């Protein structure tokens, strides 16, 4: 299943997503972690040194390889150059699995060894000096969206994406690619403002959204969040000596994380599992096509010089029963 962590800058979403990834690894679940934030901190939160995090390959750099691999033998796609971030799979496309080995993972993913087990980590790459004034961050996140569109995931497999801060993910269809979106909110007016935005934008797309209250210090904070977000409040997280040690670069073993915080992480997993159990693959595929057609009309056709609507395979529905790698 696919899970996103969102929230305003400084809310603690990267810390929470890293704790959740560790929790899944402790439960022996296969995990692909993706840092899609403009500030690339997930690697460090998972214990990588600055040098190790800086050496992670950027997905955006390998976008031509990603496109060519996923295109496969799809007759509706004349060349990889005509693929954009929203291009949906069809008959002949290559699909990806969480647990497989493939050229995309070989180029873009690196194993991260945790106390609890290994996870795969991919990163979009930071916003560089050469990008200033000539490109937007969505061009980097596009590689993530393309991969998620072609990913066949199962109930016991997890893709966890640390999203860019605020509501920037609504600039594409990326926000519809997740079985569960966890919005990390502090108990402040600014902390819940992104929640209101997200709730409004996602309302018509069936997005499953739950709030994780972070930095909650007492009854007043809890009452504030309950009043502001209502039933969408799933769990709260307070002060953690374990997290403080992690942020200093020397975390204890994960099994020593406070019991109440471990229970909160299990509640997140339970909510995500329940949401995946109700995934509608038909709707999931229709939403891919919907945003592809919108992007094609607004900019994609002009950029590629092709009619991108013709890439849509009307008889194709992504589903768990499909084999991961389609024949070339």
N, C-alpha and C positions, 0 to 999 in steps of 0.2 A: 504494500500500500504506500501511498505517497502522502507525506505530511509536511506542512509548511509552518515555520515560526515567523511571525511578523510582529511589528510594534514600532513605536517611535524610537528614534535614536536615544540610546542610553537606558532603555527600559529593561535591559537584561536578556533580550531574546537570544543572543549568541550564547550566553552562559547557560540559559535554560535548554537550548537546543543541544549543546554539548553534553549536558547532564542526561538528557533524554537518550542521546546516542549511546552514552556509557551504560545506561540502564538497559537498553535493548541488547547491547553486547553481553551484559551480565546475564541476560536471559537466553543467551546463545542464539539470538536471531541474526540472520544475515542482513547487513546494513550497507547502503550506499549513502554517504553524507555528501552534501553539496553546499559550498559556500557561494551564495549568489548575492551577497551584500557588497555594496560599493567599498565598504571598509572590511578588508579580508582578515577576520580575527578567529574564524572557527578552528583553523589548524592549531593556533596557539592555545585555544581553549581546550583542545584535545591533547595537549601536551607537547606539541612540536616546538622546537627551538625557533628563534627568528630566522636562522639560516635555513632550516628545514622547511619552514613555511614559505619562505621566499623562493625556494627551489621547486615548489609545486608547479606543474605545467598548467598554463592557462587554457581553458576550454576554447576561448575565443580564437587563440592562435591556431588551434587545430580544427577550426570550423570547416575548411575545405575537405579534410579527411572525414569528419563526421558526416557531412552531406553525402559524399561519394559512397561511404559505407552504407548508410541508411537507404539511399536510393535503390540499391540492389539492382534488380531487373525490372523495376516498375515501368511499364511502357508509357505511362502517362507523364513521366518526368523525362524530358529530352536530355537534360544534363544537370549535373550537380549545381551549376551556376544559376539555374532557374529556381532552386530551392530557397525558401525564406524561412524565418523562424517558426512560422505557423504551418508549414507544409505538412499535411496529414499523410499517414501511411496508406497504402493500397495494395492490391494484389502484386506480388513481386518485391515489395519493400522488405528490407531487412529489419527485423524487430530485435529488441534487446531484452535481456533478462537480468535480474539482480545478481544471480549466482554464477552466471556464465563468464567465460573469458572471451573477449572480442577485441578488435583493433581500437575501438573507442576507449575502452578501459585501459588498454595497453598504453595508449598515447596520453590519456587525460587523468587517469586515476592512480592513486598511490595508496598502498596499505599503511594504516596507522595502527600501531600495536598499543592496545590498552591493557590494563590489568585484567579486564574481563574478556578479552579476545580481540581479534583484528576487525577493522572496518575499512571499507574503501572510501577514500576522500577525493572529491573533485572540486575544483575552484574555477570560478569564471575568470579570475585574474583581476588585479587592481586597476583603477582608473589611472593611467599613466600620463606623464607630461606631454607625450605626443598626441594624446586624445583631446587635450584642452582646446576648446573652441572649434573642433572639427567633428566630434562624434558625441553620442550620448551613451549612458551606461546600458541602455536597453539593447544596444548592439552586442554587448557581451553576454547579457542574460539570454539572448536569443538562442545560444547554443544549448542552454539548459532546457528551454521550452521545446526545441526540436527533439532532444533526446527523450524528454518525458512523453512527447507525442508518440514516440516509437517504442515505448517501454511497456512490456507485458509483465505486470507484477502480480504476485500471488498474496494470499491472506497472511502468510507467515514470513513475508519479505518486506523490508522497509527501506524507503527512500526518504531521507530527512533533509529538507532544504532550509537553510538559514537565509531568509529573503532580505532584500534591501529595505531600509527603514521607511516608515510612513506608508503611503498608499501608491507608491510608484509601480507596483506590479500590475495595477489596473491599466497601464499603458499597452498591455497586450492581453492575450487570453490565458496567460500563465496562471492567474489566480483560480482558474477553473480546473486545473490539472491535479488538484489535491483532494484526497478523501477526507482529510481533516486539516483545518487551519487553526493553529493555536496563536491567539493574539495575546502577547505579553503586555500587561498594563500595570503601571504604578497607580497607587491610590491618590491621584491628583487630577485636577481638571484637564491638564495637558495629557496626562497618562491615558485618559479614556477618550480623548478627542479622536485618535486614530481608530479606535473601536467604532465610534459612530460613523466615521467615513466608510470604513470597511463594511459595516453592516448594511449601509445604504447602497453602496455600489454592488455588493454581492447578492442583494435580496432577490433579484430576478433570475439568478443562475443556480440556485440550489446548493450554494456553497455551505458546507458544514463548518460552523465557526464556534469556537469555545474560547473563553477568556481565562488566562492564567494570571492571577494577581501576584505581582512580585513586589518585594520590599515592604511587605505588610507587617506592621509592628504592633498592632493592637486591635481592640474591638472597634475603635473609631474608623480605622482604615478598612476593616472588613465590612462594616456597615455602609461606608461610602461606596465601595465597589458593588455591593449588592444593590444599592439604590440606583446606581448609574447603569449597570449592565444586566441586572435581573438574573434570569435563569441561565444566561450564557456564561455566568461565572462558574467554572468547573472546579478549580482548586486555587489555593493561595500558597505562596512560598515566603517564608520570613528570613531572618538572619541565618547564615550558615557559616560556621567556622571552617567547614570543609571547603566551601567555595572560596572563602578568603585565602586559605592556604593555596588553593589551585591558582588563584589570580596572582599569587606571589611566585608561582612557578614550581611549587613542590607539594602537589596534592597527596594526601594520604591514599591508601587503598580505597577503592570506591565502596567497598563493603562497609566502610566506616562513616559513610554519609549518614546524616541524621535520619532516624527512623521515619519521622513525619514527612521529610522530604522524599524519601524513598517511596512512601505511600502515595504521595502526590504524583510522582513519576509513573507509578503503576496505574493511577487513575487516568493519566494521559494515554497510556498504551491501551487501556480498556476502551476508552472513548474512540480512539482511532480504529481499533479492531471492529467495534460495533458499526462505525460508519462505513468501513470497507464492506462489511457484510451486506450493506444495502446499496452498493454501487450499481448504477444503471449503466451498463456498457453502451447501450444505444444512445442514451443522452450524452454520455462522455464523448462518444465519437461525433455526435451532432454538434456539440460545442466546439470541437476542434475545427470542423468544417465551417461553422459560423464565423469564427474569428479569422480563419484563413481567407474566406471570401471578403471580409471587411478589410483586412490588410492588403489583399490583392488589389482591391478597387482603390484604396486610398493612396497607396504608394508602391506596392509590389510589382504591379504590371509595368508601371513606368520605369522602375529601376531595372527590371530584368529584361524588358522588351518582349515579354511572353504573356499569354493569357493564362494566368495562374489558376483560374477557375477550372480549367481543363485537367488540373492535377487531381481533382476530387474523384475518387472512385465511389460511385453511388451505391454499389453493392457491398462495400467493405465495412465491417464493424469490428473494431478492436475488441478482443476478448481474451480471457485467461487461457482458453483452450487452444489458442493459436500457438504454433511452434515459434520459438524465439527467433531463430535465424531462417529466413526464407531462402529458397534456392536462388542462386544468382542466374 
